[in-house]
Amino acid sequence: MRDNPIHSFFQVMTGQIHDQLALGSYDWLVVVLAWVLFGAGLAIAGYCWAKYPEQRTLHHAWVFIIRFISAGMWYLGSLWKLPWPVAHGFKDWLTNTVTYSSFQWHADIMQFFLTNIAFVQPLVYLLEIFFAVSLSCGLAVRFTGVVAFLFVFNLLIGLYNDPTEWVWTYVGICAAHGMFAADGAGQSLGLDFLLRRERILAAGSAPARLHALVS
């Protein structure tokens, strides 16, 4: 039977894909997370669209859509970093970055991560969840764009010689997140826009200066 994106979406939102089912009785946690990310992102975008006419442009709508889809990508990618402390899929991925890396110095770094996988895997999972939350809600997206670019660039280098990979996939993901950073994509139907527009953070305060830097 052929699958399609609509069916796959409903499978994810009901906890029916393999990576969710593999978690057994804990699969409901990641399903709840999927609904929170999906609902929060749409609610924030809807609020911005309804209240602020300047947000009702094709540019802002398109940036939001691509940002929102990318949040879904990070959510799905985080699933095979579970369960902790060592997931088979993540171990295979790290092994491949050692085997197929473009440079020996990089392979040595990835070997260090592989040796300490029980410590590295939870950190990678939490980082990818941060990416998903940031891109879904439009919060600190400029910072996320830069960090995610570097994260994926590491994959590009590490899997460059893997015959089962198409490295331009990683080039495309790097380009998208680079544009999120350059455009400040959280200013399009996101929390970054609301925090500035509604002056939620006190002007001149340390939180306001930090937000201005990362958004």
C-alpha positions, -999 to 999 in steps of 0.1 A, spaced: 0 0 0 13 34 -10 17 60 18 11 97 15 19 128 36 -16 132 49 -17 96 62 18 100 76 8 132 95 -22 114 112 1 85 121 25 109 138 -2 127 157 -17 95 169 16 78 178 15 51 151 49 55 135 77 30 143 98 53 163 69 62 186 56 26 189 91 14 198 89 34 231 61 11 244 41 26 272 60 59 270 49 66 234 21 89 247 47 114 260 61 121 225 26 122 211 16 149 236 48 168 227 38 166 190 4 181 198 19 208 220 43 218 193 16 217 166 -10 236 186 13 262 201 29 271 167 -5 275 150 -20 294 180 9 320 180 7 324 142 -30 328 143 -28 354 170 -2 374 151 -22 372 119 -55 383 135 -41 412 156 -14 427 135 -22 437 98 15 440 90 19 403 96 -7 395 69 17 392 40 28 364 17 63 368 30 54 362 66 31 334 58 56 316 37 84 320 62 61 306 89 51 276 68 87 266 61 98 273 97 68 252 110 76 223 87 112 224 98 101 221 134 83 189 124 115 176 109 134 181 141 107 165 161 107 134 139 145 134 140 146 135 178 125 103 181 152 79 171 175 94 198 152 75 222 153 56 244 182 67 266 210 61 273 218 44 240 195 40 210 205 16 182 197 42 154 217 69 170 247 46 176 246 36 139 245 72 129 275 81 150 294 51 138 288 62 102 302 97 109 334 80 121 336 57 91 326 81 63 339 115 76 356 138 51 386 144 75 405 122 100 405 149 126 367 151 124 364 113 126 385 114 157 361 138 173 331 117 163 348 87 178 351 105 211 314 112 209 307 75 200 328 63 230 308 86 253 274 80 236 255 76 268 263 112 277 261 126 242 228 111 231 205 129 257 222 162 249 216 157 212 180 148 219 174 179 240 191 201 214 168 188 187 138 193 209 150 228 215 152 233 177 116 220 173 102 243 200 121 273 187 110 269 151 74 259 159 68 289 182 92 313 165 113 320 196 150 328 194 150 317 158 181 336 147 201 318 173 185 285 164 192 290 128 229 295 134 233 265 158 212 242 136 233 252 106 264 242 124 248 210 137 238 199 102 271 210 87 287 185 110 265 158 95 275 170 60 311 165 68 306 133 87 285 115 61 302 130 30 315 96 19 285 75 29 273 58 -3 237 57 11 235 94 17 230 123 -7 250 151 8 230 178 -10 202 170 15 223 184 42 233 214 21 196 222 16 189 219 53 219 241 61 207 267 35 172 268 50 184 273 86 210 299 74 181 318 59 161 315 91 190 332 109 195 358 82 158 367 80 151 365 117 123 341 109 107 344 143 96 379 133 71 362 109 40 351 129 62 341 159 70 348 195 100 368 185 77 393 168 53 394 198 80 399 223 92 430 204 58 443 192 40 440 225 70 451 245 67 421 268 104 425 279 113 457 296 132 480 272 170 481 280 168 451 304 192 422 302 164 398 289 154 423 263 190 428 251 195 390 250 163 385 231 173 411 206 206 392 200 190 358 195 159 368 175 
